[in-house]
Amino acid sequence: MAKLKKGYIQIYTGDGKGKTTAALGLALRAAGFGLKVFIAQFIKGMQYSEIKALKKYSDNISVKQYGRGCFIMREPEKEDYSAAKNGFDEIKKIIKDGLYDIVILDEINIAVQLKLINIMDLIEIMENKPENIELILTGRGADEEIIKRADLVTEMREIKHYYRAGVLARTGIER
């Protein structure tokens, strides 16, 4: 079985499209090499197309959602905080156990912004992760303290998007 010798911390952030897509592409590449990937989706709780597709790679890629649905248009409720905290506690154990080569925390930056996850808890994971685990963090608005501790940071910047012309999220492309 393939293993990473050294795992780094990567961040995909910014207001442009493609953060989760980049992380999923990395997961697919890793699975093709035989690496084990765990994808934790914070905030998200709906069955997106990528969830359906990744089930085909369940030998190498596991996905779990720790959200009750995307609540961008409303304030988080008590249940949202509980779901995020329970998920984060599970992630700490997953990272500590070292059963996965890559751990993707999708939308974790937004979870931190909304105070669903304490930034110091995320920093602790970043600073104490096992040497051979690659940690990927996605979501808009990565905090500067998180960015400082990463090895690779990519900012997706929107230059033009058809959403501004009234095109809604399309199944198979944006969801």
C-alpha positions as CSV (number, residue, x, y, z in Angstrom):
1,M,0.0,0.0,0.0
2,A,1.2,3.5,-0.9
3,K,2.1,5.9,1.9
4,L,3.3,9.5,2.1
5,K,6.7,10.1,3.6
6,K,5.9,13.7,4.4
7,G,2.5,15.3,4.5
8,Y,2.0,19.0,4.1
9,I,-0.8,21.5,4.9
10,Q,-2.6,22.9,1.9
11,I,-5.2,25.7,1.9
12,Y,-7.6,26.5,-1.0
13,T,-9.4,29.8,-0.2
14,G,-10.7,32.9,-1.8
15,D,-14.0,34.2,-3.3
16,G,-13.6,32.3,-6.6
17,K,-15.0,29.0,-7.6
18,G,-13.0,25.8,-7.4
19,K,-11.8,25.3,-3.8
20,T,-13.7,22.1,-3.1
21,T,-13.1,21.0,-6.7
22,A,-9.4,21.4,-6.3
23,A,-9.4,19.3,-3.1
24,L,-11.6,16.6,-4.8
25,G,-9.2,16.5,-7.7
26,L,-6.3,15.9,-5.3
27,A,-8.4,13.1,-3.6
28,L,-9.0,11.4,-6.9
29,R,-5.3,11.6,-7.8
30,A,-4.3,10.2,-4.4
31,A,-6.9,7.3,-4.7
32,G,-5.4,6.5,-8.1
33,F,-2.1,6.1,-6.4
34,G,-3.5,3.9,-3.7
35,L,-3.6,6.5,-0.9
36,K,-6.5,6.6,1.6
37,V,-8.4,9.8,1.8
38,F,-10.9,11.1,4.3
39,I,-13.1,14.0,3.3
40,A,-15.0,15.9,6.1
41,Q,-17.5,18.4,4.7
42,F,-18.4,21.0,7.3
43,I,-21.6,23.1,6.8
44,K,-22.7,21.0,3.9
45,G,-25.3,18.4,4.5
46,M,-27.0,17.8,1.1
47,Q,-26.3,15.1,-1.4
48,Y,-24.0,16.9,-3.9
49,S,-23.0,15.1,-7.1
50,E,-19.5,14.7,-5.9
51,I,-20.7,12.6,-2.9
52,K,-22.5,10.3,-5.3
53,A,-19.4,10.0,-7.6
54,L,-17.0,9.4,-4.7
55,K,-18.9,6.4,-3.5
56,K,-17.5,4.6,-6.6
57,Y,-14.0,5.1,-5.0
58,S,-15.1,4.0,-1.5
59,D,-12.1,1.6,-1.2
60,N,-9.8,4.6,-1.0
61,I,-12.0,7.7,-0.3
62,S,-14.4,8.1,2.6
63,V,-16.7,11.2,2.8
64,K,-18.7,12.3,5.8
65,Q,-20.8,15.5,6.2
66,Y,-20.9,17.4,9.4
67,G,-23.6,19.9,8.5
68,R,-27.3,20.1,8.3
69,G,-27.4,21.8,4.9
70,C,-25.8,24.9,3.5
71,F,-27.0,27.8,5.6
72,I,-25.3,30.7,4.0
73,M,-28.6,32.7,3.9
74,R,-29.3,32.2,7.7
75,E,-27.6,32.3,11.0
76,P,-26.3,29.0,12.4
77,E,-28.6,27.3,14.9
78,K,-27.7,25.3,18.0
79,E,-27.9,22.1,16.0
80,D,-25.3,23.5,13.5
81,Y,-22.8,24.1,16.3
82,S,-23.4,20.6,17.7
83,A,-22.9,19.0,14.3
84,A,-19.7,20.8,13.7
85,K,-18.3,20.1,17.1
86,N,-19.2,16.4,16.9
87,G,-17.6,16.3,13.5
88,F,-14.5,18.1,14.6
89,D,-14.1,15.7,17.6
90,E,-14.3,12.8,15.1
91,I,-11.7,14.4,12.8
92,K,-9.3,14.8,15.7
93,K,-9.5,11.0,16.3
94,I,-9.3,10.2,12.6
95,I,-6.1,12.2,12.3
96,K,-4.6,10.8,15.5
97,D,-5.4,7.2,14.5
98,G,-3.5,7.8,11.2
99,L,-5.6,5.5,9.1
100,Y,-5.8,8.0,6.2
101,D,-2.9,9.5,4.2
102,I,-4.9,12.7,3.3
103,V,-7.6,14.4,5.4
104,I,-9.6,17.1,3.6
105,L,-11.5,19.5,5.8
106,D,-13.9,21.0,3.3
107,E,-15.4,24.4,4.2
108,I,-13.5,24.4,7.5
109,N,-12.5,28.1,7.0
110,I,-16.2,29.1,6.9
111,A,-16.9,27.0,9.9
112,V,-14.1,28.9,11.8
113,Q,-15.4,32.3,10.6
114,L,-18.9,31.4,11.8
115,K,-17.4,30.2,15.1
116,L,-18.8,26.7,14.6
117,I,-15.2,25.5,15.1
118,N,-12.7,27.3,17.4
119,I,-9.7,28.6,15.5
120,M,-7.4,27.4,18.3
121,D,-8.7,23.9,17.9
122,L,-7.9,23.9,14.2
123,I,-4.4,25.4,14.8
124,E,-3.8,22.6,17.3
125,I,-4.6,20.0,14.7
126,M,-2.4,21.7,12.2
127,E,0.5,21.9,14.6
128,N,0.2,18.3,15.9
129,K,-0.8,16.3,12.8
130,P,1.3,13.2,12.2
131,E,4.2,13.9,9.9
132,N,3.0,11.6,7.1
133,I,-0.6,13.0,6.8
134,E,-1.5,15.6,4.2
135,L,-4.0,18.1,5.5
136,I,-6.2,20.1,3.1
137,L,-8.3,23.0,4.3
138,T,-10.9,24.7,2.0
139,G,-13.3,27.5,2.3
140,R,-13.5,31.3,1.8
141,G,-11.8,33.6,4.1
142,A,-9.0,31.6,5.6
143,D,-7.8,33.3,8.8
144,E,-4.2,34.7,8.7
145,E,-3.2,32.5,11.6
146,I,-4.2,29.5,9.6
147,I,-2.5,30.7,6.5
148,K,0.8,31.3,8.5
149,R,0.9,27.6,9.4
150,A,0.2,26.2,6.0
151,D,2.8,25.0,3.5
152,L,0.8,25.8,0.4
153,V,-1.9,28.4,0.0
154,T,-3.9,28.9,-3.2
155,E,-6.4,31.8,-3.4
156,M,-9.2,31.4,-5.9
157,R,-10.2,34.8,-7.2
158,E,-13.4,35.4,-9.1
159,I,-12.8,37.4,-12.3
160,K,-16.0,36.6,-14.0
161,H,-18.8,34.2,-13.2
162,Y,-22.1,33.5,-15.0
163,Y,-23.9,33.5,-11.6
164,R,-23.8,37.3,-11.9
165,A,-25.8,37.0,-15.1
166,G,-28.5,35.0,-13.2
167,V,-27.3,31.5,-14.0
168,L,-28.1,29.3,-11.0
169,A,-25.9,26.4,-9.7
170,R,-26.1,23.6,-12.3
171,T,-26.2,19.9,-11.3
172,G,-23.0,18.2,-12.3
173,I,-21.1,21.5,-12.6
174,E,-21.6,23.5,-9.4
175,R,-23.5,21.0,-7.3
